Amino acid sequence: MFEISATASFEASHYIEAEAGAQHYRRVHGHSFVVTASVASIRPDEDGWVMDLGALEGLLRSILAGLDHTVLNDVPGLEKPTFEHILIWIESRMKEAGVSPSRLEIERPTLKQRAVYTPAR
């Protein structure tokens, strides 16, 4: 199995109204987010690639541009902008573009927090 990855980042704010969450999560606050998208294949294509890395990076940057400098709660589909929902939202946009990710990661480096999503195949 081969897996390639591209990484891009965005800046955004959000608030979390989860019952189990701490009270300070409910206030609007911002983060720097870093996202890594991976695509896998059993064997490379006729050009020798799983996918053009430049195309994967361009797709990821294009998707994240829709989140950059926004209040995530205002983005349709991200009314509850947890790591988990953000990754599912990114997966959906990648699939709309014809790319099925094998793995998605999101992190907030300054807080040393990260989540990994491995979509079902």
C-alpha positions as CSV (number, residue, x, y, z in Angstrom):
1,M,0.0,0.0,0.0
2,F,1.2,3.5,-0.9
3,E,0.0,6.6,0.9
4,I,0.9,10.2,0.0
5,S,0.1,13.3,2.0
6,A,-0.2,17.1,1.7
7,T,-0.5,19.6,4.5
8,A,-2.0,23.1,4.6
9,S,-3.2,25.4,7.3
10,F,-5.9,28.0,8.1
11,E,-6.9,30.4,10.8
12,A,-10.4,30.5,12.2
13,S,-12.5,31.1,15.3
14,H,-15.3,29.1,16.7
15,Y,-17.3,28.3,19.9
16,I,-18.5,25.0,21.2
17,E,-21.8,24.6,22.9
18,A,-21.4,21.0,23.9
19,E,-23.1,20.1,27.2
20,A,-20.0,18.2,28.3
21,G,-17.6,21.0,27.3
22,A,-16.1,23.5,29.7
23,Q,-17.8,26.9,30.0
24,H,-14.9,28.8,28.3
25,Y,-15.4,26.7,25.1
26,R,-18.7,28.6,24.6
27,R,-16.9,31.9,24.1
28,V,-15.7,32.8,20.6
29,H,-12.0,32.0,20.4
30,G,-9.6,31.4,17.6
31,H,-6.9,28.9,16.6
32,S,-4.3,28.1,13.9
33,F,-5.3,24.8,12.4
34,V,-3.0,22.5,10.4
35,V,-4.6,19.8,8.2
36,T,-3.0,16.8,6.5
37,A,-4.8,14.9,3.9
38,S,-3.6,11.5,2.7
39,V,-4.6,9.4,-0.3
40,A,-3.7,5.7,-0.7
41,S,-3.5,3.1,-3.4
42,I,-2.3,-0.5,-3.7
43,R,-0.1,0.5,-6.7
44,P,0.9,3.6,-8.5
45,D,-0.9,4.6,-11.7
46,E,0.8,4.5,-15.1
47,D,2.7,7.7,-14.4
48,G,4.1,6.1,-11.2
49,W,1.9,8.1,-8.8
50,V,-0.8,7.5,-6.3
51,M,-1.9,11.0,-7.2
52,D,-0.2,14.2,-8.3
53,L,1.0,15.7,-5.0
54,G,0.6,19.2,-6.4
55,A,-3.0,18.4,-7.2
56,L,-3.6,17.0,-3.7
57,E,-2.0,20.1,-2.1
58,G,-4.0,22.4,-4.4
59,L,-7.3,20.7,-3.6
60,L,-6.6,20.8,0.2
61,R,-5.6,24.5,0.0
62,S,-8.8,25.3,-2.0
63,I,-11.0,23.5,0.5
64,L,-9.4,25.2,3.5
65,A,-9.6,28.6,1.8
66,G,-13.4,28.3,2.5
67,L,-12.6,28.1,6.3
68,D,-9.7,30.6,6.5
69,H,-10.5,33.7,8.7
70,T,-14.1,32.7,9.3
71,V,-16.2,31.9,12.3
72,L,-16.5,28.2,11.7
73,N,-20.0,28.0,13.3
74,D,-21.2,30.2,10.4
75,V,-20.0,27.8,7.7
76,P,-22.9,25.5,6.5
77,G,-22.3,22.0,7.9
78,L,-20.0,23.2,10.7
79,E,-22.5,24.5,13.1
80,K,-20.8,22.3,15.7
81,P,-17.1,22.8,14.7
82,T,-15.3,20.1,16.6
83,F,-12.2,18.5,15.2
84,E,-14.4,15.5,14.2
85,H,-17.0,17.6,12.3
86,I,-14.3,19.7,10.6
87,L,-12.6,16.5,9.3
88,I,-15.9,15.0,8.1
89,W,-16.6,18.4,6.3
90,I,-13.2,18.3,4.6
91,E,-13.7,14.6,3.6
92,S,-17.1,15.6,2.0
93,R,-15.5,18.3,-0.1
94,M,-12.6,16.1,-1.2
95,K,-15.1,13.4,-2.3
96,E,-17.1,16.1,-4.2
97,A,-13.8,16.7,-6.1
98,G,-13.4,13.0,-6.9
99,V,-10.7,12.3,-4.3
100,S,-11.3,9.8,-1.4
101,P,-8.9,10.5,1.4
102,S,-7.5,7.5,3.3
103,R,-6.6,9.6,6.3
104,L,-7.2,13.1,7.5
105,E,-5.5,14.8,10.4
106,I,-6.2,18.1,12.1
107,E,-4.1,19.8,14.7
108,R,-3.8,23.0,16.8
109,P,0.0,23.0,17.1
110,T,0.1,25.8,19.8
111,L,-2.1,23.6,22.0
112,K,-0.4,20.3,21.0
113,Q,-3.9,18.8,20.2
114,R,-4.7,16.6,17.2
115,A,-7.3,14.3,15.8
116,V,-7.0,11.6,13.1
117,Y,-9.9,10.4,11.0
118,T,-9.6,7.2,8.9
119,P,-12.7,7.1,6.7
120,A,-14.3,3.8,6.1
121,R,-13.5,2.3,2.7
